[in-house]
Amino acid sequence: MAVTAPVLRRALRPRPPSLALERTLWDAGHDVVVGVDEVGRGAWAGPLSVGAAVLPRDRRVYKVRDSKLLTEAEREALFDRIAGWCRAWAVGHASQQECDDLGMADAQRLAARRAIDGLGLEPDQVVVDGNWDFVGGGRTQRLVRADAVCLSVAAASILAKVTRDRIMRQFAPHFPDYDFDLNKGYPCPRHKLALAAMGPTSIHRRAWVFMDHLPWTALHRPPADVAQPPGDGYRGAMTDPEIPEDERLEQVQDHIDHARKTAEDADVLIDPDEPRFYQSGDEPEQDDQAIAPPG
């Protein structure tokens, strides 16, 4: 019997995320399984945000996917359904200033801690997207592309993405020339043109190398001779003695891959002879608290 093209397409169609990993952990006695994912790491402006979601065992919301596979309208339509479905959820933020002061690795850890603290539940296991454990505590399951296969991580990614997008839309009227309502602070040619013409705003991160060549009219910069905190950028990660060597190398590769993907996805027009990113140590105001649902 011949296999038709529609049959092949169905066989190759990506499967939606499932509760398979969560069920395995539940069956092993881990009641509170938290899915965690970050958004905003590659952005030029705004916070780095981490979502955390704890799902129930007895029901589910359909059409949940990795947030990057959904349109903005689809994510917004799913947000309230996912929030009501979760046993608990929260989104933690690290402001652009914290991204600069701490470095992206520590800023991501800070946002993750705020998200998990905002759950009001003590996690038994935490599933993170990727091969870097930015949660810690000896209870983390690391899974590359977890947002595509693990339902709790996919839910966390949507909650984090929608929450951060709403924050950037709130910023947009205050900085109308930067199109934050459209680009959400991420790289794109129009964003770069606005930076070149008017300089960075108070919500831009200073740790991108090309920022040094722009007029800082909106934010006072610290003097060049002010010492930076340890761990700011991937140079710090390579030399920080408190981080094990294998984790340092893992972080550095993660930063390089993330920076490369950000540039490729955005088609950023940067001089090829100029270093693209300054990620000292690994490698941001929103509030200092996790944003959690009412009640």
N, C-alpha and C positions, 0 to 999 in steps of 0.2 A: 504494500500500500504506500503510495507516494505521500510524502510529507509536504503539505502546502505552505506557501509563504505566510498566511495568517497564523497557522499553527506554530511555525518557527518564531514569529514575532511575539506570540503569547508566551512561548517558552523562554524567550530572552528578556521579556519585560521585567524590570526590577520589581522585586517583591516588596510589599510595604513592610515597615517595621512591625515587629511582633513582641509578645510578652514571653518569648521562649527563655531568654536569659533571666528575666525576673522570676519566672516560675521555677527555674533551676535553683535560684538563690532562696526563694520562699520555701521550696521543698527541703532545703538544707537547714531550715530553721531561722533564716534571716527575715524577720517580719517587715522591717522598714528598709526598703531598697530605694535609693535615691538616684535618679538620672540627672546628670549635670552636663551643661554645655555652655560655651562662651560665644559672645558676639562682640564685634567692635574692635578686635585686636589689631586689624589692619587699617583702621580708620585714621585719618589725619586729624579729626576733631571729635570732641564728645567723649563720653565715658567708655570704658571697657565694662561689659556687663556679663554676668554669669547667671544662668537660670538653673533652678533646682526643682525637681518634680517627684512626688511620691504618688504612685498610682494604686488604685484599688484592685483587688483580685477578681471581683465578680462582675465587672462591666467595663465597657471601653467606648471610646469615641472613634468613629471611623473617619477616614480621609486624613489622618495625621501622618505627616511625612517630615523628613528633614526640612527645616525652614527654608533652606536654599532652593528646594525644589518646588516651592509654592510661590504664587504671586502675592503681592502685598495685600490685595483684597481677600485672597484665600486665607492668609494668616490672620487677618483681622476678623474674618467670619468664624474662624476656629477658636479664637482666643477665649471668649467667655465660656464656650463649651468645655474647653480643656481645663480652664480654671475651676469650673464647677465640678468637673469630673475628678480632679486630683484629691487625694486625702489631704495633701498639703503641698503648697508651692511657694516659691519666693524668687525674686530677682535681686541680686546684689550688684553694686556698682563700685568701680574705682574711677575717680574723676580724672580728667586729663592732667591735672596737676600731680595727682598721685602716680599716674603713668610715668610722668617725667621724673619725679622725685625718687620713686622706688625702682624704676625699671619695669618692663612689661611682665617679667616672671613673677616678681613679688606683688605687682598690682593685680595680676590674675589670681594669685593665691588669696589676696585680700578680698577681692570681689566674691570669690568662691566661699570664703569663710562667712562673709555677710549673708550670702544666699542661704547657706546651710543653717546658720544661726536663726535666720528668719523663718525656718520651717516650723519651729516649735516642737519638733520631734528629734529624737536622738537616732541617727542613722546606724543601721547594722552593717550595710554595705552601700558603697557609692560607685556608680558606673560612670566613668568619664570617657568623653570622646577623644581618641588619640592615644599615643603611647607615653605621654608625660603625666605623671601623677601630681596635679597641682592642688589636690585636696589634702593628702597625707592622712596620718592617723592609723595606718596599717589596715584599712578596711576598704581599699579601693580596687575596683576591677577596671583595668585599662583595656579599651577596645577601639581599634582603628575603624573609623566610619561607623561608630556606634549610633550616631544620629540617623543613619540610614537603615539600621537593622534593629535597634533597641527602642521600644516604644516610649519608655520613660525619658530617654535622652532626646528623642524626637520631640516629645511634649515640652521638655525643658528648653529646647532650642527655639520653639515657636514662642513660648512665653517670654524668653529673653529678647528675641528679635523684635517682637511687637512692642514690648515695653521700651526698649532703647529707641526704636523708630519714633514712638510717640514723644519721647524726650527731645529728639532732634527736630521734630516738627514744631515743638514748642519754642525751640531756639530760633527757628527759621525767620519769624517776623522781626527779630532783633538784629539779624544779619542777612538782609534780603538779597544781597549780591552774591551770596555763597551757595544758594540753592540747597540748603540743608534739608528742606522738605522733600527733595528729590534724591539727593545723593547720600543723605544720612551721615555726612561727614567722611564718606569714603573717597578714595582717589577717583577722579575723572577729569577729562580735559578742561571742562568749564570751571571746575573747582580749582585746578592749577592756575588757570588764567586769572581767576579772582584773587588768588594769593599773590600772583606776580604783580597785579595792578594795585592792590590795596593792602597787602600784607596780611598776616594771620590775625585772627580775632582772639578774644580772651578764652575761647574754648578750644583752640587749637593746641596740639601737642608740640612741644619744642624739639623733641628728640628725633625729628626727621632731618636728614643732613641738609636738604635744600632750603630749610627754614633759615639757615645761617646767611643765605644770600638775599633774603627778603626784608623789606622795611617793617620793623616791629612797631607799628603805630598804635596797636590796640592793647598791647600787654607789655609791661615793663619786664625786661629780661634781667636775670641776675648777672652780676659781673663775671667776666670770663675766668677770673682767678678764684672764684668760690668753689671749694671742693665739693664734688658730687658724692652722694651716699654710695656705699658699696653695693654692687649688684646691679648697677644701672647700665644695661646693654649687654651684648654678648661678650665683650671683653671682660666685664666683671664676672660673668659666669665662668669664664675660662680660668680665672685666677682666684675665685672665692674658695678658700680652703675648707669652709664648712659644707660645701656641696660636693658629694662624691664624684669622682672623675667620670664614671659612666653616665651619671645624671647630667653633669655639665655638658658633655659631648652631645647628649640627647637633646638638651635644651637648645644648644647652638644650632644643631641641624634643624630643629623645629622652627627656630626663628628665621633661618635662611630660607627654608621651604615656604614659610608663611609670607615672607617679604616678596619672594619671587612670584608666588601665586597672586598676591595682591597687585603687583605691577602688571602681570600678564592679563589678569581679568579686567583691569581698568583701562588698559591701553594708555598708560600714562606717558606723556611726552616729556622725557627727561634726557638731558645730554648723556649719550652713552659713555662719554669719557669721564663723567662725574659720578662719584659713588652715590648710589641711590638711597641707601638707608643708613642711619646711625642708630644701631641697637647696642648701646653700651651695656654690658653685663649680661643677660640673655641677650631676650632681647636680651581716670585719669583724672561745674561742680554739680555734681549732682549731690544727692544726700549721702550721708555717711551710713545710712541704715539700709537694710534690705527692704525692698518693696514687696509686701505680701498682700494677699487678698484680705478684704475686710472680715473681721470676726475671727 
